[in-house]
Amino acid sequence: MSERNAELTVTIAPHLAAYAERLVAAGTAPTISAVINDALEAQRRRDLEARRLWNEAAERADPDAVARTRSHADAQIADLPASHRYR
């Protein structure tokens, strides 16, 4: 069973629309949808790679150093006015 593509309506910046149209006109991409799919897939892969690298770094992290850094950051946050805190 094949999975159907989702139909979406999107608005993109004029320069990006023109770029996608040029790719199709040049034969580099079969459709504007293909351009968008390729761009989203490339972003998804970058995100997965960033997550993989983050997880690898986290596995190598010294828990004591992380705790000290977190404690230092928490102390700095506590010194901020309540209206400027992210928590």
Secondary structure, 3 states (H helix, E strand, C coil): CCCCCCCCCCCCCHHHHHHHHHHHHCCCCCCHHHHHHHHHHHHHHHHHHHHHHHHHHHHHCCHHHHHHHHHHHHHHHHHCCHHHCCC
